[in-house]
Amino acid sequence: MIPSFLLRAARRARSLLVSPTQSVVRLSLGAASLLGFSSLAMAQTAANTPAEVVTHVNWWQAIVLGLVQGLTEFIPVSSSAHLNITHYLLGQNSRQLPFDVVLSVGTILALAWYFRHDWKALLTDKSQRWLLTLVILSCIPAVLVAGLSPIRKWEDTSKFLFSPFYNGLWMIVGGALLLIADRVGAKKRAMSNIKNGDALIIGASQALALIPGFSRSGSTIMAGLFLGLKREDAARFSFLMSLPISIGAVVFELRHFKPALLGAGPLEVVLGVVSSGVSGFFAISFLLSYLRTRDVTPFFVWRVAVGLFAMIVFWKLH
């Protein structure tokens, strides 16, 4: 039985996907509205608690953060940077990493449900073993990087990684690389033509996602485009390989989980996870359909716009 909220999300996605260009406009307007709403919230919070840093996530903030996570996790614009910037706009002058990790549960569920038939085939159909092998190979570099790289430890201590000013800068840099890959890539190879070396390269590109602003999906799609993959195939392989990595990342981040550090109650957790799951399901449907016939220019424009916004608003934090 398909959950009713996913059915509603799918119907909504199909109605929006009739016109991809119009969908981008609506998505951009929606995201802009979220940023604007967050700005008003920041002003209200500052007025009410001028000398206090807000650490607790209330119910409506949980919904907003869930929507930001869901929409930006799969669309190549960087969920970590958008979440960092949103936290600051909400008056939370520090990252709420445990809550952000919990939000990832919603996008993992959306990813697993959307590709449930693909994963069933990967695990049960011998003719799909080649693709399962590629997915496993793509995960190896990410596991090595996560275990050996000091970047993850710097994320909470280096302003070049946690500062919303630099998040905006890296969004622009990552967007430029994605646009270049889209322009120079042949875009002729299908996913069936991915080789073992290609899988390792695409998997290794995820290391860039440790820098908030580069985007995991953006980095892997960029690598796929540089390797000559078609846009939709690069995105589909990126999503398939992201499920085991995302599950592993959540388990790794929450291995020493302490409820007191979450900054949210059960209601806020449920609202955040549901909103990230629904919006994430829509984002996957949108992106795969969009990339069949369109390029990545709108995402580059969005990254530049939000990046400049963050660099201007948070100039003092550079």
RABELNOR-V399512 format. One record per residue. N is the residue number from 1. OMEGA is omega as a letter, one per 40 degrees, with the letter a starting at -180 (999 if undefined). NEAR is the number of other C-alpha atoms within 8 Angstrom. D_FIRST is the distance of its C-alpha to the first C-alpha in Angstrom with 2 decimals. Layout:
n=N omega=OMEGA near=NEAR d_first=D_FIRST
n=N omega=OMEGA near=NEAR d_first=D_FIRST
This chain:
n=1 omega=a near=2 d_first=0.00
n=2 omega=i near=5 d_first=3.81
n=3 omega=a near=6 d_first=6.38
n=4 omega=a near=6 d_first=8.78
n=5 omega=i near=7 d_first=11.69
n=6 omega=i near=10 d_first=10.76
n=7 omega=i near=9 d_first=10.31
n=8 omega=i near=8 d_first=13.66
n=9 omega=a near=12 d_first=15.17
n=10 omega=i near=11 d_first=14.48
n=11 omega=i near=8 d_first=16.08
n=12 omega=i near=9 d_first=18.86
n=13 omega=a near=11 d_first=19.44
n=14 omega=a near=8 d_first=19.79
n=15 omega=a near=7 d_first=22.24
n=16 omega=a near=10 d_first=24.25
n=17 omega=i near=11 d_first=24.40
n=18 omega=i near=6 d_first=26.39
n=19 omega=a near=7 d_first=29.44
n=20 omega=a near=11 d_first=29.38
n=21 omega=i near=6 d_first=32.74
n=22 omega=i near=8 d_first=31.71
n=23 omega=i near=10 d_first=28.60
n=24 omega=i near=9 d_first=30.96
n=25 omega=a near=8 d_first=33.14
n=26 omega=i near=8 d_first=30.36
n=27 omega=a near=8 d_first=29.08
n=28 omega=i near=9 d_first=32.67
n=29 omega=i near=8 d_first=33.38
n=30 omega=i near=8 d_first=30.35
n=31 omega=i near=9 d_first=31.40
n=32 omega=i near=8 d_first=34.97
n=33 omega=i near=8 d_first=33.98
n=34 omega=i near=9 d_first=32.35
n=35 omega=i near=10 d_first=35.58
n=36 omega=i near=8 d_first=37.68
n=37 omega=i near=8 d_first=35.81
n=38 omega=i near=11 d_first=36.17
n=39 omega=i near=10 d_first=39.88
n=40 omega=i near=8 d_first=40.38
n=41 omega=i near=11 d_first=38.66
n=42 omega=a near=12 d_first=41.01
n=43 omega=a near=9 d_first=44.00
n=44 omega=i near=8 d_first=42.95
n=45 omega=a near=11 d_first=42.39
n=46 omega=a near=9 d_first=45.73
n=47 omega=a near=7 d_first=47.47
n=48 omega=a near=6 d_first=46.11
n=49 omega=a near=8 d_first=46.54
n=50 omega=a near=7 d_first=49.12
n=51 omega=a near=4 d_first=49.95
n=52 omega=i near=5 d_first=46.62
n=53 omega=a near=8 d_first=43.86
n=54 omega=i near=7 d_first=40.44
n=55 omega=a near=7 d_first=38.27
n=56 omega=i near=6 d_first=35.59
n=57 omega=i near=9 d_first=32.50
n=58 omega=a near=8 d_first=31.76
n=59 omega=a near=9 d_first=28.54
n=60 omega=i near=6 d_first=29.26
n=61 omega=i near=9 d_first=30.57
n=62 omega=i near=13 d_first=27.38
n=63 omega=i near=13 d_first=25.43
n=64 omega=a near=10 d_first=28.11
n=65 omega=i near=12 d_first=28.15
n=66 omega=i near=16 d_first=24.37
n=67 omega=i near=13 d_first=24.59
n=68 omega=i near=13 d_first=27.57
n=69 omega=a near=18 d_first=25.87
n=70 omega=a near=18 d_first=22.75
n=71 omega=a near=14 d_first=24.85
n=72 omega=i near=14 d_first=27.61
n=73 omega=a near=15 d_first=25.94
n=74 omega=i near=12 d_first=24.99
n=75 omega=a near=13 d_first=27.46
n=76 omega=i near=13 d_first=30.78
n=77 omega=i near=16 d_first=32.62
n=78 omega=i near=17 d_first=32.39
n=79 omega=a near=14 d_first=30.07
n=80 omega=i near=10 d_first=32.63
n=81 omega=i near=13 d_first=35.43
n=82 omega=i near=12 d_first=33.50
n=83 omega=i near=12 d_first=32.43
n=84 omega=a near=13 d_first=36.03
n=85 omega=a near=11 d_first=37.46
n=86 omega=i near=11 d_first=35.08
n=87 omega=i near=13 d_first=36.02
n=88 omega=i near=13 d_first=39.65
n=89 omega=i near=12 d_first=39.13
n=90 omega=i near=12 d_first=37.53
n=91 omega=i near=13 d_first=40.70
n=92 omega=a near=11 d_first=39.30
n=93 omega=i near=8 d_first=42.10
n=94 omega=a near=7 d_first=40.44
n=95 omega=i near=9 d_first=37.18
n=96 omega=a near=10 d_first=34.45
n=97 omega=i near=6 d_first=33.37
n=98 omega=i near=11 d_first=31.36
n=99 omega=i near=11 d_first=29.29
n=100 omega=i near=10 d_first=28.90
n=101 omega=i near=11 d_first=27.66
n=102 omega=i near=11 d_first=25.04
n=103 omega=a near=14 d_first=23.88
n=104 omega=i near=13 d_first=23.29
n=105 omega=i near=11 d_first=20.38
n=106 omega=a near=17 d_first=18.45
n=107 omega=i near=16 d_first=19.52
n=108 omega=i near=12 d_first=18.80
n=109 omega=i near=9 d_first=15.12
n=110 omega=a near=12 d_first=15.14
n=111 omega=a near=13 d_first=17.09
n=112 omega=a near=9 d_first=15.00
n=113 omega=a near=7 d_first=11.75
n=114 omega=a near=9 d_first=13.88
n=115 omega=a near=9 d_first=15.66
n=116 omega=a near=8 d_first=13.11
n=117 omega=i near=7 d_first=14.23
n=118 omega=a near=7 d_first=17.79
n=119 omega=i near=8 d_first=17.79
n=120 omega=i near=9 d_first=16.42
n=121 omega=a near=9 d_first=19.33
n=122 omega=a near=12 d_first=21.73
n=123 omega=a near=9 d_first=21.25
n=124 omega=a near=6 d_first=21.18
n=125 omega=a near=9 d_first=23.06
n=126 omega=a near=6 d_first=26.81
n=127 omega=a near=5 d_first=27.49
n=128 omega=a near=10 d_first=25.73
n=129 omega=i near=10 d_first=27.83
n=130 omega=a near=7 d_first=30.21
n=131 omega=i near=9 d_first=27.65
n=132 omega=i near=10 d_first=26.52
n=133 omega=i near=8 d_first=30.24
n=134 omega=i near=12 d_first=30.74
n=135 omega=i near=12 d_first=28.00
n=136 omega=i near=9 d_first=29.63
n=137 omega=a near=12 d_first=33.04
n=138 omega=a near=15 d_first=32.04
n=139 omega=a near=13 d_first=31.09
n=140 omega=i near=10 d_first=34.52
n=141 omega=a near=11 d_first=36.59
n=142 omega=i near=13 d_first=34.26
n=143 omega=i near=8 d_first=34.51
n=144 omega=a near=9 d_first=38.27
n=145 omega=a near=9 d_first=38.71
n=146 omega=a near=9 d_first=36.66
n=147 omega=a near=6 d_first=38.78
n=148 omega=a near=6 d_first=42.15
n=149 omega=i near=8 d_first=42.28
n=150 omega=a near=6 d_first=44.01
n=151 omega=a near=8 d_first=42.27
n=152 omega=i near=8 d_first=39.41
n=153 omega=a near=7 d_first=42.11
n=154 omega=a near=9 d_first=43.88
n=155 omega=a near=11 d_first=40.86
n=156 omega=a near=7 d_first=41.76
n=157 omega=a near=8 d_first=45.52
n=158 omega=i near=9 d_first=46.43
n=159 omega=i near=9 d_first=46.57
n=160 omega=i near=8 d_first=46.05
n=161 omega=a near=13 d_first=42.44
n=162 omega=a near=14 d_first=41.46
n=163 omega=i near=11 d_first=43.60
n=164 omega=i near=14 d_first=41.78
n=165 omega=a near=15 d_first=44.90
n=166 omega=i near=13 d_first=44.43
n=167 omega=i near=18 d_first=40.67
n=168 omega=i near=18 d_first=41.65
n=169 omega=a near=12 d_first=44.21
n=170 omega=i near=13 d_first=41.85
n=171 omega=i near=17 d_first=39.31
n=172 omega=a near=13 d_first=42.09
n=173 omega=i near=9 d_first=43.21
n=174 omega=i near=13 d_first=39.73
n=175 omega=i near=15 d_first=39.11
n=176 omega=i near=9 d_first=42.41
n=177 omega=i near=9 d_first=41.60
n=178 omega=i near=14 d_first=38.26
n=179 omega=i near=11 d_first=40.15
n=180 omega=i near=8 d_first=42.86
n=181 omega=i near=12 d_first=40.39
n=182 omega=a near=13 d_first=38.85
n=183 omega=a near=6 d_first=42.37
n=184 omega=a near=7 d_first=43.85
n=185 omega=a near=11 d_first=40.93
n=186 omega=i near=11 d_first=41.06
n=187 omega=a near=10 d_first=37.35
n=188 omega=a near=7 d_first=37.63
n=189 omega=i near=10 d_first=35.97
n=190 omega=a near=9 d_first=32.43
n=191 omega=i near=10 d_first=30.19
n=192 omega=a near=5 d_first=31.18
n=193 omega=i near=6 d_first=34.72
n=194 omega=i near=10 d_first=34.16
n=195 omega=a near=7 d_first=36.57
n=196 omega=i near=8 d_first=36.71
n=197 omega=i near=6 d_first=39.18
n=198 omega=a near=10 d_first=37.06
n=199 omega=i near=13 d_first=34.13
n=200 omega=i near=13 d_first=36.59
n=201 omega=i near=10 d_first=38.01
n=202 omega=i near=13 d_first=34.70
n=203 omega=a near=15 d_first=33.71
n=204 omega=a near=10 d_first=37.12
n=205 omega=i near=11 d_first=36.75
n=206 omega=i near=12 d_first=34.21
n=207 omega=i near=9 d_first=37.28
n=208 omega=a near=10 d_first=38.10
n=209 omega=i near=12 d_first=34.99
n=210 omega=i near=10 d_first=36.81
n=211 omega=a near=11 d_first=38.94
n=212 omega=a near=15 d_first=37.04
n=213 omega=a near=18 d_first=37.34
n=214 omega=i near=17 d_first=36.93
n=215 omega=i near=17 d_first=33.10
n=216 omega=i near=12 d_first=31.19
n=217 omega=i near=14 d_first=29.36
n=218 omega=a near=15 d_first=32.66
n=219 omega=a near=16 d_first=34.69
n=220 omega=i near=15 d_first=32.55
n=221 omega=i near=15 d_first=32.19
n=222 omega=i near=12 d_first=35.94
n=223 omega=i near=12 d_first=36.70
n=224 omega=i near=14 d_first=34.67
n=225 omega=i near=16 d_first=36.57
n=226 omega=a near=12 d_first=39.87
n=227 omega=i near=9 d_first=39.06
n=228 omega=a near=11 d_first=38.66
n=229 omega=i near=16 d_first=34.90
n=230 omega=a near=14 d_first=33.35
n=231 omega=a near=13 d_first=31.83
n=232 omega=i near=10 d_first=28.21
n=233 omega=i near=10 d_first=28.60
n=234 omega=i near=14 d_first=30.21
n=235 omega=a near=13 d_first=27.33
n=236 omega=i near=9 d_first=24.64
n=237 omega=i near=10 d_first=26.61
n=238 omega=a near=11 d_first=27.17
n=239 omega=i near=11 d_first=23.47
n=240 omega=a near=9 d_first=22.83
n=241 omega=a near=13 d_first=25.81
n=242 omega=a near=8 d_first=24.98
n=243 omega=i near=11 d_first=21.91
n=244 omega=i near=8 d_first=24.03
n=245 omega=a near=10 d_first=26.87
n=246 omega=i near=10 d_first=24.92
n=247 omega=i near=9 d_first=23.55
n=248 omega=a near=8 d_first=27.11
n=249 omega=i near=8 d_first=28.64
n=250 omega=i near=12 d_first=26.63
n=251 omega=a near=8 d_first=27.53
n=252 omega=a near=7 d_first=31.10
n=253 omega=a near=10 d_first=31.50
n=254 omega=a near=9 d_first=30.15
n=255 omega=i near=6 d_first=32.06
n=256 omega=a near=5 d_first=34.65
n=257 omega=i near=8 d_first=32.40
n=258 omega=a near=6 d_first=34.19
n=259 omega=a near=6 d_first=32.38
n=260 omega=a near=5 d_first=35.69
n=261 omega=a near=7 d_first=35.56
n=262 omega=i near=9 d_first=32.15
n=263 omega=a near=11 d_first=33.68
n=264 omega=i near=11 d_first=30.62
n=265 omega=a near=6 d_first=29.11
n=266 omega=a near=6 d_first=25.60
n=267 omega=a near=8 d_first=24.88
n=268 omega=i near=13 d_first=26.13
n=269 omega=a near=13 d_first=24.14
n=270 omega=a near=8 d_first=20.80
n=271 omega=a near=12 d_first=21.84
n=272 omega=a near=16 d_first=23.05
n=273 omega=i near=15 d_first=20.06
n=274 omega=a near=10 d_first=17.60
n=275 omega=i near=13 d_first=20.11
n=276 omega=i near=20 d_first=20.71
n=277 omega=a near=16 d_first=17.07
n=278 omega=a near=14 d_first=16.51
n=279 omega=i near=12 d_first=19.95
n=280 omega=i near=19 d_first=19.65
n=281 omega=i near=16 d_first=16.66
n=282 omega=a near=13 d_first=18.85
n=283 omega=i near=13 d_first=21.88
n=284 omega=a near=12 d_first=20.58
n=285 omega=a near=10 d_first=19.63
n=286 omega=a near=10 d_first=22.97
n=287 omega=a near=11 d_first=25.14
n=288 omega=i near=11 d_first=24.10
n=289 omega=a near=11 d_first=24.60
n=290 omega=a near=10 d_first=27.76
n=291 omega=i near=11 d_first=29.40
n=292 omega=a near=8 d_first=29.26
n=293 omega=a near=6 d_first=32.18
n=294 omega=i near=7 d_first=33.48
n=295 omega=a near=8 d_first=35.34
n=296 omega=a near=10 d_first=35.05
n=297 omega=a near=7 d_first=37.88
n=298 omega=i near=8 d_first=35.90
n=299 omega=i near=11 d_first=34.57
n=300 omega=i near=14 d_first=38.15
n=301 omega=i near=8 d_first=39.43
n=302 omega=a near=10 d_first=36.89
n=303 omega=i near=13 d_first=37.80
n=304 omega=a near=12 d_first=41.47
n=305 omega=a near=8 d_first=41.11
n=306 omega=i near=9 d_first=39.20
n=307 omega=i near=15 d_first=41.43
n=308 omega=i near=10 d_first=44.58
n=309 omega=a near=9 d_first=43.27
n=310 omega=a near=14 d_first=42.71
n=311 omega=i near=13 d_first=46.07
n=312 omega=a near=8 d_first=47.91
n=313 omega=a near=7 d_first=46.30
n=314 omega=a near=10 d_first=46.48
n=315 omega=a near=9 d_first=49.78
n=316 omega=a near=4 d_first=51.35
n=317 omega=a near=8 d_first=48.80
n=318 omega=999 near=9 d_first=49.86
